[in-house]
Amino acid sequence: MSTILGAWVAVALTLFIFSFLYKDNPFYKFAEHIFVGVSAGYWVVYEYHNVIRPNLIEPVSQGQYIYIVSGIMGVMMLTRVLPKVGWISRWAIAFTVGMGAGYSFITYLQSNALDQVKATLLPVNTLDFHAFNNALIIVGVFCALVYFFFSKEHKGIFGGVAKVGIWFLMITFGASFGYTVMARISLLIGRCTDLVTFSSKEYSYATPILLLCIVAAFVIAELRGKSSASDRV
């Protein structure tokens, strides 16, 4: 019984979200509010059990009172919602941003600068596909860097190299966008698969019944809207 109820709820919320393809409507608003509310509640509980409790409550209860300082700073950040004392939050935010920037500088330099340079220093002294691939990476990195060098006007050979850099950048952005779309399409396929699965007798024909109910509600709403409009005329 619980499985069937869960299937009906899943189908209803999925169709409510898909109904936005027709137009903005109360079904979509309801599903949107449910999603936002459940997500907010979930993250509140998650943050309590995975952040506040292990990093504040438990250490303080064990006598590590230095953690009270972090709790006070957290409360200071919450004062931002109060206009009269909102300035207090700036101290906590400034401390957090400054400490985070200093702490992550070495890690950022290592992972986003030095490792990137090392990854570009590739061997090209062999006649095989790997050498061609390495040469292509080196040329692409060099041309892309030239494109972002604005101290010299992009004309002549320099402009040609910059134009090649643009092609490399566009191919990279296109591949990244295509990968993102593919990931989103996989989510859509998953929802459509569930709709087909839940349309069987095993789940009491949840998909067709709810779909007909939603379509009927739209038809009734449209007819009532036209009727009220004609009455006003």
C-alpha positions in Angstrom: 0.0 0.0 0.0 2.8 2.4 0.9 4.5 1.7 -2.5 1.3 2.5 -4.4 0.8 5.7 -2.4 4.4 6.7 -3.1 3.9 6.1 -6.8 0.8 8.2 -6.9 2.5 11.1 -5.1 5.5 10.8 -7.4 3.4 10.8 -10.5 1.2 13.7 -9.2 4.2 15.9 -8.4 5.9 15.0 -11.7 2.8 15.9 -13.8 2.3 19.0 -11.7 5.8 20.2 -12.7 5.3 19.2 -16.3 2.1 21.2 -16.4 4.1 24.4 -16.5 4.8 23.5 -20.2 1.2 24.5 -20.8 1.2 27.6 -18.6 1.7 28.8 -15.1 -1.1 27.2 -13.0 -2.0 26.2 -9.4 -0.8 22.6 -9.9 2.7 23.8 -10.7 2.7 26.4 -7.8 1.7 23.6 -5.4 4.5 21.3 -6.5 7.0 24.2 -6.4 6.0 25.1 -2.9 6.2 21.5 -1.8 9.7 21.2 -3.3 11.0 24.4 -1.7 9.5 23.6 1.7 10.7 20.0 1.8 14.2 21.0 0.6 14.4 23.8 3.2 13.3 21.4 6.0 15.7 18.7 4.9 18.7 21.0 4.8 17.9 22.4 8.2 17.9 18.9 9.7 20.9 18.0 7.7 22.9 21.0 8.9 22.0 20.4 12.5 23.0 16.7 12.5 26.1 17.1 10.3 27.4 20.5 11.2 26.0 22.1 14.3 25.8 19.0 16.5 29.3 17.4 15.7 31.1 20.8 15.5 29.5 22.8 18.3 27.2 20.9 20.7 29.2 17.8 21.2 32.6 19.5 21.6 31.2 22.1 24.1 29.5 19.3 26.1 32.9 17.6 26.3 34.5 20.7 27.8 36.0 22.2 24.6 34.7 25.6 25.2 36.7 27.3 22.5 34.0 26.1 20.1 31.6 28.6 21.7 33.5 31.3 19.7 32.3 29.7 16.4 28.8 29.5 17.8 28.8 33.2 18.7 30.1 34.1 15.2 27.3 32.0 13.7 24.7 33.9 15.8 26.4 37.2 14.6 25.8 36.2 11.0 22.1 35.7 11.7 21.8 39.3 12.9 21.8 40.2 9.2 18.1 39.6 9.1 17.6 42.4 11.7 18.1 45.8 10.1 19.1 47.7 13.4 21.8 45.3 14.4 22.7 43.9 10.9 26.1 45.6 11.0 27.2 43.0 13.6 27.2 40.3 10.9 29.9 42.1 8.9 32.5 41.2 11.5 31.7 37.5 11.4 31.5 37.5 7.6 34.8 39.4 7.2 36.6 37.0 9.5 35.1 34.0 7.7 36.0 35.3 4.2 39.5 36.3 5.2 40.3 33.1 7.0 38.8 31.1 4.1 40.8 33.0 1.5 44.0 32.6 3.4 43.4 28.9 4.1 42.4 28.0 0.6 45.1 30.1 -1.2 47.8 27.4 -1.0 45.3 24.7 -2.0 43.9 26.8 -4.9 47.4 27.6 -6.1 48.3 23.9 -6.1 45.2 22.6 -7.8 44.3 25.4 -10.1 47.7 26.8 -11.1 50.6 24.5 -10.6 48.8 21.2 -11.4 47.4 22.9 -14.6 50.8 23.9 -15.7 52.2 20.4 -15.0 49.3 18.9 -17.0 50.2 21.0 -20.0 53.9 19.9 -20.0 53.3 16.8 -22.0 55.7 14.8 -24.2 55.4 15.1 -28.0 58.6 13.3 -29.1 56.8 10.1 -30.3 54.8 9.5 -33.5 51.6 8.2 -32.2 48.1 9.3 -31.3 49.1 10.2 -27.7 51.7 12.6 -29.0 49.2 14.2 -31.3 46.7 14.6 -28.5 49.4 16.1 -26.3 50.4 18.6 -29.0 46.8 19.5 -29.5 46.4 20.3 -25.8 49.5 22.4 -25.7 48.5 24.4 -28.8 45.0 24.9 -27.4 46.2 26.2 -24.1 48.7 28.5 -25.7 46.2 29.9 -28.2 43.5 30.4 -25.5 46.0 32.3 -23.4 47.0 34.5 -26.3 43.3 35.4 -26.8 43.1 36.7 -23.3 46.3 38.8 -23.7 44.8 42.3 -24.4 48.0 44.4 -24.2 48.6 43.8 -27.9 46.0 44.3 -30.6 44.7 41.1 -32.2 46.1 41.7 -35.7 48.3 39.7 -38.0 49.9 36.5 -36.7 49.0 37.4 -33.2 45.3 37.9 -34.2 45.3 34.6 -36.1 46.6 32.7 -33.0 44.0 34.5 -30.9 41.3 33.4 -33.4 42.5 29.8 -33.1 42.2 30.2 -29.3 38.5 31.3 -29.8 37.8 28.1 -31.7 39.3 26.0 -28.9 37.3 27.9 -26.3 34.0 27.5 -28.3 34.6 23.8 -28.7 35.3 23.5 -25.0 32.2 25.5 -24.0 30.1 23.5 -26.5 31.3 20.2 -25.1 30.6 21.4 -21.6 27.1 22.6 -22.5 26.4 19.3 -24.3 27.5 17.3 -21.3 25.2 19.4 -19.1 22.3 18.9 -21.4 22.9 15.2 -21.5 22.8 15.1 -17.7 19.5 17.0 -17.7 18.1 14.7 -20.4 19.0 11.7 -18.3 17.0 13.1 -15.4 14.0 13.7 -17.8 14.3 10.1 -19.1 14.2 8.9 -15.5 11.0 10.7 -14.8 9.4 9.6 -18.0 10.4 6.0 -17.3 8.7 6.3 -13.9 5.6 7.6 -15.5 5.5 4.7 -17.8 6.2 2.2 -15.0 3.5 3.7 -12.7 0.9 3.5 -15.5 0.6 -0.3 -15.0 -2.1 -2.2 -13.1 0.4 -2.9 -10.4 0.3 0.8 -9.4 -3.5 1.2 -10.0 -2.9 3.1 -13.3 -1.6 6.1 -11.5 -0.2 8.0 -14.5 -3.3 7.9 -16.9 -5.8 8.6 -14.1 -3.9 11.6 -12.7 -3.1 12.8 -16.2 -6.8 12.8 -17.1 -7.7 14.6 -13.9 -5.2 17.3 -14.6 -6.4 17.7 -18.2 -10.0 17.8 -17.0 -9.1 20.5 -14.4 -7.5 22.6 -17.1 -10.5 22.2 -19.4 -13.0 23.2 -16.7 -10.8 26.2 -15.7 -10.7 27.4 -19.3 -14.4 27.0 -19.8 -15.1 28.9 -16.6 -12.7 31.6 -17.6 -14.5 32.0 -21.0 -17.9 32.0 -19.3 -16.9 34.7 -16.8 -15.4 36.8 -19.6 -18.6 36.6 -21.7 -20.7 37.5 -18.6 -18.6 40.7 -18.1 -19.1 41.7 -21.7 
